[in-house]
Amino acid sequence: MNSIINKKIEDPLFQTVLTIMSDISDLRRINALLGWDQETYMPDGSWEARAKQSQTLEILEHKLFINDDTKKLVDKIKNNKAERSSHHQRMLEIFVKDYEKNAKIPTSFVENYSIAKSKANESWKKARKKGEFNLFEKDLDNLIELTIQKTNHLGYEKNPYNALLNEYEEGANYDSISEIFSNLKTETIRLSKKYISKENFQLPNADKFNLSKKKQLKLCKEIAKALCFDFFNGRLDESHHPFTTSFSKYDVRITTRFDTKDIFNALYSTIHEVGHGLYEQGIDNSLYNTFAEEGTSLGIHESQSLIWENNICRSLEFWVWAMPLLRKYFPSEFSEVSEMDMYKVCNQVSYSFIRTESDELTYNLHIILRFEIENELINRKLKTKDIPERWNELFKEMTGLTIENNNNGCLQDIHWSFGGFGYFPTYSLGKLYAASLMKQMEIEFDVWQNVKNGEFMTLRTWLRNNIHQWGRLKTPKQIIQNVANKNLNSIDFVSYLEDKLDKIYS
Amino acid sequence: MNSIINKKIEDPLFQTVLTIMSDISDLRRINALLGWDQETYMPDGSWEARAKQSQTLEILEHKLFINDDTKKLVDKIKNNKAERSSHHQRMLEIFVKDYEKNAKIPTSFVENYSIAKSKANESWKKARKKGEFNLFEKDLDNLIELTIQKTNHLGYEKNPYNALLNEYEEGANYDSISEIFSNLKTETIRLSKKYISKENFQLPNADKFNLSKKKQLKLCKEIAKALCFDFFNGRLDESHHPFTTSFSKYDVRITTRFDTKDIFNALYSTIHEVGHGLYEQGIDNSLYNTFAEEGTSLGIHESQSLIWENNICRSLEFWVWAMPLLRKYFPSEFSEVSEMDMYKVCNQVSYSFIRTESDELTYNLHIILRFEIENELINRKLKTKDIPERWNELFKEMTGLTIENNNNGCLQDIHWSFGGFGYFPTYSLGKLYAASLMKQMEIEFDVWQNVKNGEFMTLRTWLRNNIHQWGRLKTPKQIIQNVANKNLNSIDFVSYLEDKLDKIYS
């Protein structure tokens, strides 16, 4: 493959921008390593010192980027009319865009925000240990206050929440997402009613499972490898909440978690993160250490994890391929279990307290709940101390279930503890993008024959060519239009899922 | 314990220095994390990107420290005659000293040196895989050339090697170490002849050992814990070459390695690094994130690892305590082995190719060899390409043994690959310091009763009070004079070792 970007051309302005981006990228990626270490191997006694280190890096990064020299450079770029390839032009646009966004945030704010995030993250962990929201409340409240300040720094139209949505999904706003989510909610409720009380699929003897963590890890590594995750440029570790982080496209780290009673937990967590990891590893080499060396939006990123987790690997064809592997590691537990059993159980529709453990369909209810709570918090319509009550009320309204432990409710996710307000909606956007992309892939080649044979490279290559390699060089909108010739919609998702579930529940 | 340093006093100059030290320390510690990750968990495909990240940090740290503002501050400190406590005064002295040393190194040199170290480290690893020195030669030669340039930047008296020795041991120079080493060499050769052919101690059935790595790790962790290594503020992992690194006194990481045939390898590697780790963890809280939050010299640091590895844990009393533990993890292998067997085998005098596997006595020959080769390299009396020949020649001269694989010779140590010329001599200095400190500890309380009972906290407390807590606030010379009322000498070491070996070989 030729390089997307020719870095060695004669273009002094472009060269200067590349150099600055490279240093800034280094600091960002180093901070990502600090974060990965904190979640995986860091001893508990170090969190204050680590928070300080991370803060020092953030401040330095901010100073290195936001200063008079960069401002002059940005002005120069804006006035420069030299002819450039569209990719070079886009790279300069990204640089200017990121500068202008960051320039709105004062350094003093960056300092406070950084330390507040670390504190909230640490107290979220403590709160989770005891299931007590009040251990998290004070630090969370402080973080929400700072987040509201941030929306004022960034600026917004109509709703301060829009400023946050935009951080993760370019061009997103509360009203348009609300409209899509409204349809999605209606359809989700319709389909939930259709399937939920129908049949309760279970694996034989699952209540007696005691699946060794060590073997689960080996199985997960073997599957990750088969799905083309590159361990020469990546790792798989354990953490409480699975995540993907990248210290460059040459070092992409994913994590998973284990439940000795439930193989699906580790398996689909791993596959999900593999999907993210493949995106990061698939970015074109020539984008290394530029601001384009990342996913173009969280929604598109999520589509890449979900397309593997749900569309590809919750298929009967996947289990035809994967069953012998599962039996290799756990012969006694799975010798009596068929591909069809696995297929049915992993697609079971049922209400779950935990977002990450819920099925493809009802998952969206979890997102819509968070979306509404976030909007209320950022608009000061809901007080931090009232989050548990509001959460439990909305959850009951949607599912009829009563939450009795906050670990099953508002303490379950790490996101708010690092200030990730506006992040959750992208999970559902990812589902919608994934369905449209998958539909297109099925038109272009025989996906299911490849899956059945474990020939995942064909799928990865299609995704790499159409999505991964471009990093941020294409916008989310360009991706979905170029690949599938359509816009974001919920129709492809609903019809894909109804087709599958009809087969399973018939 | 009261704080050694009162950080909250009214002293604006001191406050400014504290702030600068804190930011610089953060960057240094972050770079240490990058290094730890590289040796433990980093995927192989990432080394170039990691080298770039580490280089970016080093350059930033240099710029943050060495600039006109710091220069003015240093001038101000030198002209400031305000009355201060001796500790505050010493802190300012350390700051000025470090500034002046770093100011001598141009930024352009820092860049080249940093990248050269990463390259050399990577090619050393490749060379080791095949035992081929020529895979390492080019990058090593480049690094030596830069190291010679560095001695010119730093300045020196008489011998450029002195500039390097001084980096690790304040006040050290070739002539004075050479004199001590000359006595040490004579005594080592005398004692080697006395014991080496006498008796060959062996553990029963050791040739059939296949000691599980996992169990060894558990055993090592239990012993580290018993020796008071604090896992709330530390970790133990595996790496090719065991080392200790610290990201603050609250996060101290040690590594070890495993040999399924030989329990001593993992055990004494672990204990050695625990000794280093206890030093770092024992530094007073009030020195956190200052330039005094580290060992006062490599020689003293090494004395703290060696006092545990050799003086304390190669005693019969240690094995009286440790034997039940060893039998807990490896009942079949060690049920027939007595404390006395372990004591004899772990003190066996015999020539070894590998420095880290050699006994307390002949170890010094390894150091004297490296000391002489380094001096020749830095004075351009020896060419890089001739290192293997010169190494093998010196080794044969001292031991009579022929090296046939460079992994048993000049490729065995990681040190040169990260530019650590002048580092090796501190290992033997550490032995000499340790012997004098141990002698004093034995005068002050009944060390051996405590060891027999596994009451290691008493020993650690003595070491913490006398050495650890001070960090760099006391010089090496002050430490040894305050604690033992004497100067560095080889007499204590030789008499300690001859006493022990006479008992064993009688």
Interface residues (C-beta under 8 A of the other chain):
Chain A: S22 D23 D26 L27 R29 I30 L33 L34 D37 Y41 M42 P43 D44 G45 S46 E48 A49 R50 K52 Q53 T56 L57 L60 L64 D230 F231 F232 N233 G234 R235 D237 F247 S248 Y250 D251 Y288 N289
Chain B: S22 D23 D26 L27 R29 I30 L33 L34 D37 Y41 M42 P43 D44 G45 S46 E48 A49 R50 K52 Q53 T56 L57 L60 L64 D230 F231 F232 N233 G234 R235 D237 F247 S248 Y250 D251 Y288 N289
